[in-house]
Every structure is written in structure tokens, then in C-alpha cells.
Amino acid sequence: MKKKDNKTQMAKELGVSRGMLYYTHKRDVSDEVIKKLILDVLDKHKAYGHKRIAPELGLNKKRILRVMKKFGIKPIRRRKMPVKPEDQNKQPVVFQNLIKTFCPIQPNVVWVGDFTYLNFQSKFYYLSTAMDLFTREIIGWSFSNTHNTKLVIEAFDEARNKTNKLPMYFHSDQGSEYDSHEHLTLVQNLGVLISMSKKSSPWENGFQESFYSNFKLELGDPDRFNSLGELIEAISIQFHYYNNDRIHTKLKTSPTKFRLQRTREYVFKEMGT
């Protein structure tokens, strides 16, 4: 009687067909290749999870997730943003959240604003941004060693100058910088409707909260820069990367590419009519 070969015996013990042993081997090789591709993506996009890596590589997200779990590959994790101390005991303002159930279908309908802090060489610096809710582009930003009304107004003004447009709504939290007389007067005199998140409800401005979480992770430790000028340059580069290269999970592409794509679609539609 002919003795069974080792692979046949192994397959029997594992309860699989002999052919499955070859399949498993091929899959292991394929997984190694995908692992390298994933690591290459993470080298450039350090905070990408499987949902962003998949379209970057043109592969199924479930397959990417399986390989990442198999090899213990993880992106940089987000840190929870603390509530600003000066706003913890602040009384609610009269402005309501006007965009709570709003879904803009074109740019410059809703802009959202917020600011965060960066600790550089044992000093706090502040970064304010204005984002277009439809495209998720950062259309204006400002940087200062003080968080005050001027900081948020400069970001809003840059957005106006860059787009040469005004939004219908401007949404923010109830921070003292945003409900200051100077800021409210400026925005309302331009005919823009003020919208604000409910007090102690950061998720109502989750677009900006989420942006800052990833932004800080991808920017990295500010203290690795030798000067404030180098830090500001890195921030500018990071904004360019976010707007032009980084895949946004909701948009399935970068914010700028999404805007250009929708603009082309609109032009072709108008020409067709």
C-alpha cells in the first residue's frame, strides 16, 4: 500500500483539502506584499486607517483590515481634546445650532470655525481655522501666541480673501473669541447667519474637532523644530497636504480634488442645459 505523502497527512490532520495548503501558502505571500504596501502608505499618511488605505491601494477595505490585524499594524491614535478651561463655567449664548440637520450641496454655504493650541518650546501657541463644510477644505487659518478675537477673525478674513466669497452660515462653538462683540458684528454685518454649538457639546462642531485630532497627530511633536518659523512652515505644508493629498473618508478623495470634481460636474451640467 502506497504511503501517503506528508502534505496529504497534514491536510487530513488539519481537516482541510490538500489544495488548501497551497492556497494558504500563496495567501501568506500575498499578505506580505500587502503588508509592505500598507507600511509604504503609512510612511506618508501616518494617521490613515484601513478605510483610507484601501482606496489609496485600490484594494478591498476588509482585506486591508485583515492584513493590518494579522501583522499588528496600527495608525497613530487620536488624543481626546480637553474642554477649554475658560469656557467651562461660561453662560450659554443666544445663538442656536442652525446647521444641526443641514447638509450643504455646494461650497460656501456653511463655514465652520475653531481653534486649537500647540505647545512649542514650553510656550503655548494658537491655531485658528475656517473650513468649508461641503468640501472639508481649510480655506483660512491664522497663528498667534494669544487666543483672542483677532485670532479667529484673521482666519475668517483669510477664508474670505481666498475664496472671494461669503458663506450663508458661519458655525462655531460658544467660545468667548467667537461670541465677542467684534467677531459677531463683523460676521453679521456681512449678512452671514451665526450658528453655534450647544454649550459643552463639542460633537456639534465635530468637523473641526476631528480635523484637529488628525492634524496634530500628522504634524507630530512641535518641539522637533528648531524655530517658530520652521513650525509655521510645517503647519502650512500640513494644510497643503490635508487639502490636496490626504483622502477624506467621507469624500473618498482629498478636499480640493472633491471641490474641483464637483465644479467640473456643475459646469458640464450647465453646458448641457
Backbone as CSV, one residue per row, in Angstrom:
resi,resn,N_x,N_y,N_z,CA_x,CA_y,CA_z,C_x,C_y,C_z
1,MET,0.847,-1.194,0.000,0.000,0.000,0.000,0.887,1.249,0.000
2,LYS,0.577,2.162,-0.901,1.417,3.355,-1.042,1.240,4.278,0.153
3,LYS,2.358,4.714,0.738,2.323,5.595,1.891,1.921,7.011,1.474
4,LYS,1.013,7.598,2.245,0.569,8.958,1.920,1.698,9.945,2.161
5,ASP,1.802,10.966,1.275,2.862,11.949,1.462,2.535,12.865,2.642
6,ASN,3.527,13.637,3.050,3.395,14.481,4.237,2.268,15.500,4.115
7,LYS,2.106,16.138,2.938,1.089,17.173,2.759,-0.315,16.582,2.868
8,THR,-0.499,15.365,2.336,-1.809,14.724,2.442,-2.134,14.425,3.894
9,GLN,-1.143,13.918,4.638,-1.342,13.618,6.049,-1.616,14.892,6.853
10,MET,-0.884,15.964,6.534,-1.055,17.238,7.224,-2.456,17.794,6.973
11,ALA,-2.907,17.702,5.708,-4.235,18.199,5.352,-5.312,17.437,6.115
12,LYS,-5.110,16.124,6.258,-6.071,15.297,6.975,-6.153,15.711,8.443
13,GLU,-4.991,15.951,9.050,-4.942,16.338,10.463,-5.579,17.715,10.689
14,LEU,-5.427,18.606,9.689,-5.998,19.944,9.808,-7.468,19.997,9.414
15,GLY,-7.937,18.917,8.777,-9.323,18.864,8.359,-9.620,19.710,7.144
16,VAL,-8.604,19.881,6.260,-8.787,20.652,5.031,-8.328,19.819,3.847
17,SER,-8.641,20.296,2.659,-8.180,19.596,1.467,-6.694,19.860,1.252
18,ARG,-6.057,18.986,0.505,-4.625,19.131,0.232,-4.334,20.440,-0.505
19,GLY,-5.256,20.839,-1.395,-5.071,22.060,-2.170,-5.079,23.311,-1.321
20,MET,-5.783,23.226,-0.177,-5.844,24.392,0.706,-4.482,24.752,1.279
21,LEU,-3.608,23.768,1.415,-2.268,24.048,1.933,-1.515,24.965,0.985
22,TYR,-1.695,24.738,-0.310,-1.039,25.584,-1.306,-1.674,26.971,-1.310
23,TYR,-3.006,27.018,-1.142,-3.714,28.300,-1.122,-3.242,29.149,0.046
24,THR,-3.126,28.482,1.228,-2.683,29.198,2.423,-1.294,29.782,2.234
25,HIS,-0.425,29.028,1.597,0.933,29.499,1.348,0.916,30.724,0.436
26,LYS,0.114,30.642,-0.630,0.041,31.759,-1.560,-0.547,32.994,-0.882
27,ARG,-1.529,32.776,-0.005,-2.135,33.907,0.675,-1.131,34.575,1.614
28,ASP,-0.293,33.767,2.268,0.727,34.322,3.154,1.691,35.221,2.384
29,VAL,2.069,34.768,1.201,2.969,35.566,0.361,2.283,36.860,-0.056
30,SER,1.010,36.731,-0.447,0.246,37.910,-0.854,0.100,38.895,0.301
31,ASP,-0.145,38.358,1.501,-0.284,39.222,2.680,1.002,39.974,2.977
32,GLU,2.132,39.342,2.753,3.419,40.005,2.978,3.586,41.185,2.024
33,VAL,3.150,40.982,0.781,3.240,42.059,-0.215,2.332,43.216,0.189
34,ILE,1.098,42.883,0.590,0.144,43.915,1.005,0.639,44.627,2.254
35,LYS,1.258,43.883,3.166,1.825,44.483,4.372,2.819,45.578,4.006
36,LYS,3.705,45.275,3.050,4.699,46.270,2.631,4.023,47.499,2.018
37,LEU,2.978,47.263,1.217,2.267,48.371,0.591,1.588,49.246,1.650
38,ILE,1.007,48.598,2.655,0.354,49.338,3.743,1.367,50.192,4.491
39,LEU,2.518,49.613,4.794,3.554,50.352,5.525,4.079,51.522,4.694
40,ASP,4.137,51.335,3.374,4.561,52.437,2.491,3.563,53.590,2.554
41,VAL,2.256,53.249,2.585,1.221,54.277,2.682,1.322,54.990,4.026
42,LEU,1.498,54.228,5.106,1.574,54.816,6.439,2.830,55.652,6.639
43,ASP,3.844,55.395,5.844,5.058,56.207,5.930,4.765,57.640,5.510
44,LYS,3.823,57.805,4.575,3.446,59.146,4.098,2.208,59.670,4.825
45,HIS,1.251,58.770,5.067,-0.014,59.150,5.702,-0.102,58.441,7.051
46,LYS,0.533,58.998,8.057,0.737,58.301,9.334,-0.542,58.006,10.106
47,ALA,-1.593,58.768,9.871,-2.830,58.562,10.632,-3.889,57.793,9.844
48,TYR,-3.550,57.279,8.662,-4.520,56.543,7.855,-4.922,55.240,8.535
49,GLY,-6.224,54.981,8.596,-6.731,53.680,8.999,-7.044,52.863,7.758
50,HIS,-7.638,51.686,7.948,-7.873,50.802,6.800,-8.829,51.397,5.774
51,LYS,-9.759,52.277,6.224,-10.725,52.858,5.297,-10.076,53.826,4.314
52,ARG,-8.977,54.463,4.707,-8.265,55.360,3.796,-7.189,54.615,3.013
53,ILE,-6.575,53.621,3.640,-5.522,52.855,2.958,-6.102,52.083,1.779
54,ALA,-7.312,51.549,1.949,-7.934,50.734,0.893,-8.057,51.472,-0.442
55,PRO,-8.671,52.678,-0.490,-8.745,53.372,-1.786,-7.386,53.846,-2.288
56,GLU,-6.467,54.116,-1.370,-5.114,54.524,-1.780,-4.438,53.404,-2.564
57,LEU,-4.689,52.148,-2.151,-4.079,50.987,-2.817,-5.009,50.330,-3.830
58,GLY,-6.265,50.774,-3.867,-7.216,50.164,-4.784,-7.591,48.752,-4.382
59,LEU,-7.617,48.493,-3.061,-7.940,47.162,-2.557,-9.147,47.222,-1.631
60,ASN,-9.744,46.055,-1.384,-10.907,45.955,-0.519,-10.542,46.301,0.924
61,LYS,-11.370,47.124,1.582,-11.031,47.571,2.934,-11.035,46.419,3.945
62,LYS,-11.873,45.391,3.715,-11.881,44.240,4.628,-10.565,43.469,4.537
63,ARG,-10.028,43.409,3.331,-8.753,42.726,3.150,-7.629,43.508,3.832
64,ILE,-7.663,44.815,3.673,-6.653,45.660,4.317,-6.733,45.514,5.838
65,LEU,-7.964,45.539,6.369,-8.150,45.406,7.819,-7.622,44.069,8.321
66,ARG,-7.883,42.995,7.564,-7.414,41.666,7.966,-5.899,41.611,8.033
67,VAL,-5.235,42.177,7.014,-3.771,42.146,6.974,-3.189,43.009,8.091
68,MET,-3.825,44.159,8.345,-3.334,45.032,9.417,-3.443,44.337,10.775
69,LYS,-4.548,43.642,10.997,-4.725,42.908,12.252,-3.722,41.757,12.346
70,LYS,-3.510,41.086,11.219,-2.600,39.938,11.188,-1.187,40.331,11.604
71,PHE,-0.728,41.489,11.141,0.646,41.910,11.416,0.731,42.982,12.516
72,GLY,-0.400,43.278,13.148,-0.391,44.249,14.238,-0.048,45.655,13.795
73,ILE,-0.488,46.017,12.585,-0.208,47.352,12.051,-1.298,48.311,12.506
74,LYS,-0.900,49.418,13.119,-1.870,50.391,13.608,-1.432,51.808,13.241
75,PRO,-2.398,52.652,12.866,-2.057,54.059,12.616,-1.864,54.779,13.939
76,ILE,-1.419,56.021,13.884,-1.293,56.843,15.081,-2.689,57.069,15.645
77,ARG,-2.829,56.949,16.945,-4.133,57.119,17.583,-4.411,58.577,17.925
78,ARG,-5.683,58.942,17.864,-6.095,60.292,18.214,-6.069,60.494,19.718
79,ARG,-5.846,61.749,20.121,-5.940,62.122,21.526,-7.208,62.935,21.737
80,LYS,-7.889,62.693,22.845,-9.111,63.419,23.146,-8.796,64.865,23.493
81,MET,-9.515,65.778,22.855,-9.284,67.198,23.098,-9.962,67.642,24.386
82,PRO,-9.240,68.360,25.267,-9.851,68.836,26.514,-10.757,70.037,26.268
83,VAL,-11.703,70.253,27.176,-12.548,71.446,27.114,-11.708,72.642,27.530
84,LYS,-11.861,73.758,26.827,-11.088,74.954,27.165,-11.474,75.404,28.576
85,PRO,-10.506,75.581,29.482,-10.804,75.951,30.879,-11.638,77.222,30.991
86,GLU,-11.346,78.208,30.142,-12.038,79.498,30.260,-13.502,79.406,29.850
87,ASP,-13.898,78.306,29.182,-15.280,78.170,28.725,-16.101,77.199,29.566
88,GLN,-15.485,76.568,30.565,-16.181,75.555,31.347,-17.375,76.121,32.111
89,ASN,-17.240,77.300,32.704,-18.310,77.886,33.511,-19.002,79.052,32.811
90,LYS,-18.811,79.135,31.526,-19.370,80.244,30.755,-20.866,80.025,30.524
91,GLN,-21.631,81.093,30.603,-23.074,81.010,30.375,-23.375,80.820,28.889
92,PRO,-24.409,80.048,28.555,-24.766,79.835,27.142,-25.134,81.145,26.451
93,VAL,-24.868,81.209,25.152,-25.226,82.400,24.387,-26.571,82.168,23.696
94,VAL,-27.091,83.210,23.074,-28.444,83.134,22.496,-28.478,82.434,21.142
95,PHE,-27.336,82.244,20.523,-27.320,81.673,19.183,-27.550,80.163,19.210
96,GLN,-28.363,79.689,18.277,-28.695,78.272,18.182,-27.837,77.587,17.117
97,ASN,-27.855,76.272,17.162,-27.185,75.487,16.126,-28.105,75.408,14.911
98,LEU,-27.827,76.223,13.922,-28.683,76.295,12.733,-28.345,75.236,11.684
99,ILE,-27.231,74.537,11.866,-26.806,73.570,10.844,-26.884,72.131,11.356
100,LYS,-27.597,71.931,12.465,-27.642,70.625,13.113,-28.099,69.522,12.164
101,THR,-29.084,69.826,11.338,-29.595,68.838,10.379,-29.351,69.299,8.950
102,PHE,-28.342,70.156,8.796,-28.065,70.778,7.498,-27.036,69.964,6.731
103,CYS,-27.259,69.810,5.437,-26.289,69.105,4.588,-26.071,69.924,3.316
104,PRO,-25.040,70.792,3.289,-24.809,71.640,2.112,-24.472,70.810,0.879
105,ILE,-24.914,71.287,-0.275,-24.672,70.565,-1.527,-23.761,71.359,-2.458
106,GLN,-23.172,72.431,-1.935,-22.216,73.211,-2.712,-21.327,74.006,-1.756
107,PRO,-20.188,74.488,-2.255,-19.276,75.253,-1.395,-19.884,76.585,-0.953
108,ASN,-19.301,77.136,0.108,-19.620,78.477,0.602,-21.071,78.641,1.063
109,VAL,-21.643,77.559,1.528,-22.948,77.627,2.184,-22.732,77.648,3.695
110,VAL,-21.909,76.713,4.189,-21.586,76.655,5.609,-20.073,76.635,5.797
111,TRP,-19.566,77.587,6.555,-18.175,77.539,7.023,-18.209,77.238,8.509
112,VAL,-17.253,76.468,8.975,-17.159,76.182,10.406,-15.787,76.639,10.904
113,GLY,-15.750,77.160,12.112,-14.502,77.682,12.659,-14.193,77.110,14.030
114,ASP,-12.929,77.045,14.353,-12.482,76.597,15.665,-11.007,76.948,15.792
115,PHE,-10.446,76.768,16.999,-9.005,76.919,17.153,-8.493,75.907,18.155
116,THR,-7.190,75.646,18.100,-6.550,74.709,18.998,-5.229,75.298,19.462
117,TYR,-4.538,74.583,20.322,-3.254,75.073,20.814,-2.141,74.098,20.460
118,LEU,-0.920,74.630,20.377,0.278,73.828,20.164,1.307,74.245,21.213
119,ASN,1.909,73.275,21.849,2.938,73.555,22.861,4.302,73.457,22.185
120,PHE,4.969,74.613,22.055,6.266,74.660,21.380,7.290,75.320,22.293
121,GLN,8.335,74.559,22.631,9.407,75.056,23.492,8.855,75.683,24.777
122,SER,7.941,74.921,25.413,7.338,75.280,26.711,6.464,76.534,26.659
123,LYS,6.013,76.912,25.461,5.096,78.037,25.315,3.885,77.588,24.498
124,PHE,2.721,78.162,24.793,1.523,77.829,24.046,1.319,78.790,22.886
125,TYR,1.020,78.215,21.721,0.673,78.986,20.529,-0.682,78.473,20.042
126,TYR,-1.375,79.325,19.311,-2.754,79.000,18.963,-2.970,79.059,17.453
127,LEU,-3.753,78.095,16.980,-4.014,77.940,15.545,-5.521,77.961,15.322
128,SER,-5.984,78.896,14.510,-7.407,79.005,14.197,-7.635,78.683,12.727
129,THR,-8.749,78.017,12.436,-9.044,77.634,11.050,-10.497,77.905,10.702
130,ALA,-10.738,78.071,9.411,-12.088,78.135,8.855,-12.178,77.046,7.798
131,MET,-13.193,76.209,7.901,-13.367,75.076,6.995,-14.692,75.206,6.240
132,ASP,-14.661,74.885,4.950,-15.898,74.797,4.180,-16.508,73.423,4.451
133,LEU,-17.727,73.393,4.966,-18.327,72.137,5.390,-18.593,71.195,4.225
134,PHE,-18.883,71.733,3.046,-19.175,70.878,1.894,-17.921,70.196,1.369
135,THR,-16.859,70.955,1.161,-15.637,70.393,0.581,-14.675,69.873,1.640
136,ARG,-14.871,70.294,2.906,-13.982,69.999,4.032,-12.589,70.610,3.853
137,GLU,-12.478,71.592,2.971,-11.206,72.300,2.792,-10.966,73.282,3.933
138,ILE,-9.717,73.417,4.323,-9.326,74.507,5.214,-9.065,75.703,4.315
139,ILE,-9.964,76.674,4.379,-9.893,77.808,3.456,-9.292,79.052,4.096
140,GLY,-9.083,79.005,5.398,-8.449,80.124,6.079,-7.847,79.667,7.395
141,TRP,-6.695,80.245,7.757,-6.088,79.910,9.051,-5.229,81.067,9.549
142,SER,-5.023,81.086,10.862,-4.157,82.092,11.472,-3.441,81.463,12.655
143,PHE,-2.315,82.065,13.011,-1.444,81.517,14.055,-0.982,82.664,14.942
144,SER,-1.024,82.444,16.272,-0.665,83.528,17.191,-0.228,82.953,18.534
145,ASN,0.439,83.789,19.320,0.798,83.373,20.680,-0.297,83.754,21.678
146,THR,-1.419,84.265,21.162,-2.549,84.653,22.009,-3.853,84.165,21.387
147,HIS,-4.731,83.601,22.209,-6.046,83.235,21.679,-7.030,84.337,22.057
148,ASN,-7.396,85.095,21.064,-8.324,86.200,21.262,-9.181,86.367,20.016
149,THR,-9.990,87.405,20.014,-10.888,87.637,18.881,-10.120,87.828,17.581
150,LYS,-8.996,88.503,17.657,-8.195,88.751,16.456,-7.784,87.449,15.782
151,LEU,-7.470,86.440,16.575,-7.048,85.142,16.032,-8.117,84.553,15.126
152,VAL,-9.374,84.532,15.585,-10.436,83.890,14.803,-10.891,84.777,13.646
153,ILE,-10.820,86.087,13.832,-11.197,86.996,12.751,-10.211,86.882,11.585
154,GLU,-8.920,86.753,11.892,-7.917,86.636,10.828,-8.133,85.369,9.999
155,ALA,-8.530,84.274,10.641,-8.810,83.047,9.894,-10.029,83.237,8.997
156,PHE,-11.057,83.895,9.520,-12.269,84.173,8.742,-11.957,85.095,7.565
157,ASP,-11.155,86.131,7.810,-10.797,87.071,6.745,-9.978,86.395,5.649
158,GLU,-9.071,85.494,6.040,-8.288,84.801,5.015,-9.194,83.931,4.148
159,ALA,-10.195,83.304,4.769,-11.146,82.500,4.003,-11.901,83.364,2.996
160,ARG,-12.279,84.565,3.422,-12.965,85.493,2.503,-12.067,85.885,1.345
161,ASN,-10.813,86.201,1.667,-9.883,86.635,0.619,-9.530,85.501,-0.335
162,LYS,-9.412,84.293,0.192,-9.027,83.154,-0.635,-10.139,82.731,-1.583
163,THR,-11.376,82.716,-1.080,-12.497,82.242,-1.890,-13.201,83.372,-2.640
164,ASN,-12.975,84.605,-2.169,-13.708,85.759,-2.704,-15.214,85.538,-2.573
165,LYS,-15.589,84.832,-1.525,-16.995,84.506,-1.273,-17.323,84.722,0.198
166,LEU,-18.618,84.676,0.508,-19.089,84.658,1.881,-20.036,83.481,2.042
167,PRO,-20.037,82.851,3.206,-20.967,81.744,3.414,-22.345,82.271,3.815
168,MET,-23.345,81.394,3.747,-24.659,81.748,4.279,-24.655,81.631,5.806
169,TYR,-23.899,80.614,6.301,-23.823,80.356,7.737,-22.360,80.255,8.160
170,PHE,-22.086,80.761,9.366,-20.784,80.521,9.977,-21.037,79.865,11.327
171,HIS,-20.484,78.644,11.493,-20.742,77.851,12.693,-19.474,77.717,13.532
172,SER,-19.635,77.805,14.845,-18.506,77.655,15.765,-19.040,77.141,17.104
173,ASP,-18.126,76.985,18.067,-18.578,76.706,19.425,-18.905,78.038,20.114
174,GLN,-19.195,78.001,21.413,-19.573,79.216,22.127,-18.387,79.866,22.848
175,GLY,-17.199,79.640,22.319,-16.017,80.245,22.914,-16.111,81.759,22.938
176,SER,-15.448,82.361,23.917,-15.511,83.817,24.083,-14.962,84.556,22.870
177,GLU,-14.057,83.903,22.118,-13.497,84.537,20.920,-14.582,84.690,19.842
178,TYR,-15.465,83.691,19.759,-16.487,83.701,18.708,-17.729,84.498,19.086
179,ASP,-18.058,84.586,20.376,-19.236,85.373,20.734,-18.862,86.773,21.225
180,SER,-17.637,87.189,20.905,-17.226,88.562,21.229,-17.991,89.546,20.339
181,HIS,-18.156,90.748,20.839,-18.890,91.774,20.088,-18.224,92.032,18.736
182,GLU,-16.900,92.076,18.729,-16.165,92.393,17.494,-16.391,91.328,16.423
183,HIS,-16.322,90.071,16.824,-16.494,88.987,15.850,-17.940,88.914,15.360
184,LEU,-18.887,88.981,16.271,-20.297,88.892,15.889,-20.699,90.048,14.985
185,THR,-20.225,91.233,15.300,-20.552,92.413,14.492,-20.019,92.269,13.074
186,LEU,-18.759,91.813,12.968,-18.153,91.622,11.652,-18.964,90.648,10.806
187,VAL,-19.238,89.477,11.352,-19.909,88.425,10.582,-21.341,88.820,10.232
188,GLN,-22.074,89.364,11.207,-23.465,89.724,10.951,-23.593,90.900,9.986
189,ASN,-22.681,91.864,10.068,-22.726,92.998,9.142,-22.461,92.573,7.703
190,LEU,-21.834,91.424,7.534,-21.594,90.882,6.189,-22.790,90.080,5.681
191,GLY,-23.823,89.974,6.516,-25.030,89.253,6.108,-24.949,87.756,6.318
192,VAL,-23.984,87.318,7.133,-23.808,85.884,7.399,-24.554,85.512,8.676
193,LEU,-25.280,84.393,8.642,-26.032,83.929,9.802,-25.106,83.209,10.780
194,ILE,-25.228,83.551,12.056,-24.402,82.937,13.097,-25.052,81.645,13.599
195,SER,-24.257,80.580,13.640,-24.701,79.298,14.192,-23.672,78.861,15.227
196,MET,-24.148,78.376,16.375,-23.224,77.933,17.418,-23.660,76.601,18.020
197,SER,-22.653,75.811,18.388,-22.923,74.543,19.047,-23.513,74.783,20.428
198,LYS,-24.290,73.844,20.896,-24.811,73.896,22.252,-23.649,73.833,23.232
199,LYS,-23.758,74.524,24.357,-22.688,74.560,25.356,-22.293,73.140,25.790
200,SER,-20.977,72.920,25.871,-20.403,71.624,26.286,-20.825,70.491,25.357
201,SER,-20.972,70.811,24.065,-21.343,69.799,23.068,-20.382,69.858,21.889
202,PRO,-19.117,69.448,22.095,-18.117,69.568,21.029,-18.460,68.774,19.781
203,TRP,-19.291,67.726,19.922,-19.666,66.921,18.758,-20.509,67.719,17.758
204,GLU,-21.099,68.843,18.216,-21.876,69.661,17.289,-20.981,70.498,16.377
205,ASN,-19.695,70.473,16.648,-18.713,71.045,15.723,-17.660,69.976,15.463
206,GLY,-18.142,68.751,15.314,-17.244,67.599,15.169,-16.369,67.649,13.940
207,PHE,-16.773,68.418,12.931,-15.986,68.526,11.705,-14.601,69.093,12.032
208,GLN,-14.585,70.166,12.823,-13.323,70.789,13.198,-12.612,69.985,14.284
209,GLU,-13.354,69.438,15.227,-12.750,68.626,16.287,-11.983,67.459,15.686
210,SER,-12.614,66.783,14.730,-11.985,65.644,14.067,-10.761,66.082,13.278
211,PHE,-10.893,67.229,12.601,-9.766,67.731,11.821,-8.550,67.970,12.703
212,TYR,-8.737,68.649,13.817,-7.608,68.970,14.697,-6.975,67.724,15.301
213,SER,-7.791,66.728,15.623,-7.248,65.482,16.170,-6.237,64.874,15.214
214,ASN,-6.632,64.762,13.948,-5.729,64.180,12.945,-4.585,65.121,12.606
215,PHE,-4.886,66.426,12.557,-3.859,67.397,12.193,-2.680,67.329,13.148
216,LYS,-2.952,67.293,14.439,-1.879,67.268,15.435,-1.072,65.975,15.355
217,LEU,-1.761,64.884,15.123,-1.062,63.609,15.011,-0.110,63.601,13.824
218,GLU,-0.579,64.110,12.703,0.216,64.071,11.484,1.301,65.150,11.465
219,LEU,1.056,66.253,12.147,2.097,67.279,12.265,3.258,66.763,13.109
220,GLY,2.935,65.991,14.148,3.978,65.445,15.016,4.359,66.410,16.133
221,ASP,5.390,66.067,16.854,5.845,66.846,18.009,6.411,68.193,17.550
222,PRO,5.788,69.308,17.937,6.287,70.627,17.519,7.726,70.887,17.964
223,ASP,8.147,70.277,19.065,9.491,70.550,19.593,10.608,69.970,18.736
224,ARG,10.256,69.223,17.701,11.316,68.728,16.822,11.830,69.828,15.894
225,PHE,11.122,70.959,15.845,11.555,72.084,15.020,12.474,73.001,15.826
226,ASN,13.405,73.620,15.152,14.404,74.463,15.815,13.938,75.890,16.051
227,SER,12.939,76.314,15.290,12.489,77.699,15.433,10.992,77.777,15.181
228,LEU,10.417,78.906,15.597,8.988,79.128,15.376,8.687,79.211,13.884
229,GLY,9.618,79.774,13.132,9.437,79.863,11.680,9.329,78.493,11.038
230,GLU,10.155,77.542,11.499,10.099,76.175,10.971,8.763,75.519,11.299
231,LEU,8.259,75.786,12.503,6.966,75.224,12.897,5.849,75.775,12.019
232,ILE,5.839,77.078,11.804,4.798,77.696,10.976,4.865,77.166,9.541
233,GLU,6.082,76.990,9.034,6.242,76.427,7.684,5.679,75.006,7.630
234,ALA,5.937,74.215,8.672,5.431,72.836,8.723,3.904,72.822,8.778
235,ILE,3.320,73.769,9.508,1.863,73.872,9.582,1.285,74.162,8.204
236,SER,1.914,75.092,7.489,1.463,75.437,6.139,1.547,74.233,5.209
237,ILE,2.641,73.483,5.300,2.816,72.282,4.479,1.754,71.242,4.829
238,GLN,1.455,71.130,6.124,0.452,70.159,6.573,-0.935,70.516,6.039
239,PHE,-1.263,71.799,5.998,-2.543,72.230,5.438,-2.615,71.892,3.944
240,HIS,-1.515,72.111,3.240,-1.483,71.791,1.816,-1.679,70.287,1.600
241,TYR,-1.021,69.495,2.424,-1.171,68.037,2.348,-2.616,67.634,2.614
242,TYR,-3.218,68.201,3.668,-4.593,67.863,4.021,-5.552,68.222,2.888
243,ASN,-5.416,69.428,2.346,-6.341,69.881,1.301,-6.169,69.146,-0.020
244,ASN,-4.922,68.830,-0.371,-4.649,68.348,-1.728,-4.345,66.861,-1.858
245,ASP,-3.805,66.241,-0.828,-3.343,64.854,-0.961,-4.032,63.850,-0.047
246,ARG,-4.447,64.286,1.109,-4.982,63.359,2.108,-6.416,62.952,1.768
247,ILE,-6.690,61.659,1.719,-8.032,61.165,1.426,-8.940,61.400,2.627
248,HIS,-10.054,62.063,2.382,-11.067,62.245,3.416,-12.059,61.091,3.289
249,THR,-12.338,60.403,4.391,-13.162,59.191,4.308,-14.567,59.473,3.790
250,LYS,-15.134,60.603,4.136,-16.480,60.931,3.664,-16.479,61.255,2.170
251,LEU,-15.417,61.934,1.705,-15.357,62.376,0.307,-14.767,61.323,-0.622
252,LYS,-14.002,60.379,-0.070,-13.298,59.343,-0.846,-12.175,59.917,-1.705
253,THR,-11.805,61.141,-1.442,-10.690,61.794,-2.136,-10.271,62.979,-1.270
254,SER,-9.326,63.780,-1.742,-8.907,64.946,-0.952,-9.932,66.070,-1.123
255,PRO,-10.020,67.000,-0.168,-10.989,68.097,-0.265,-10.879,68.927,-1.539
256,THR,-9.662,69.304,-1.925,-9.506,70.127,-3.131,-9.919,69.371,-4.388
257,LYS,-9.535,68.107,-4.482,-9.926,67.300,-5.645,-11.442,67.137,-5.698
258,PHE,-12.056,66.994,-4.527,-13.512,66.873,-4.467,-14.169,68.146,-4.988
259,ARG,-13.661,69.311,-4.531,-14.236,70.578,-4.994,-14.089,70.741,-6.503
260,LEU,-12.908,70.448,-7.028,-12.681,70.585,-8.469,-13.558,69.631,-9.271
261,GLN,-13.715,68.440,-8.751,-14.562,67.445,-9.422,-16.014,67.917,-9.478
262,ARG,-16.514,68.418,-8.340,-17.893,68.896,-8.304,-18.075,70.148,-9.156
263,THR,-17.059,71.001,-9.219,-17.133,72.198,-10.058,-17.235,71.812,-11.527
264,ARG,-16.426,70.830,-11.945,-16.482,70.356,-13.339,-17.850,69.757,-13.651
265,GLU,-18.376,68.978,-12.724,-19.692,68.371,-12.932,-20.765,69.435,-13.095
266,TYR,-20.661,70.495,-12.292,-21.634,71.583,-12.363,-21.535,72.315,-13.708
267,VAL,-20.298,72.585,-14.147,-20.092,73.283,-15.432,-20.639,72.459,-16.588
268,PHE,-20.343,71.156,-16.591,-20.828,70.283,-17.677,-22.360,70.212,-17.672
269,LYS,-22.934,70.214,-16.483,-24.399,70.163,-16.378,-25.007,71.434,-16.949
270,GLU,-24.388,72.575,-16.627,-24.879,73.864,-17.148,-24.745,73.937,-18.665
271,MET,-23.624,73.423,-19.173,-23.409,73.431,-20.624,-24.408,72.540,-21.323
272,GLY,-24.792,71.460,-20.643,-25.742,70.516,-21.242,-27.131,71.083,-21.334
273,THR,-27.428,72.035,-20.434,-28.752,72.642,-20.459,-28.770,73.892,-21.328
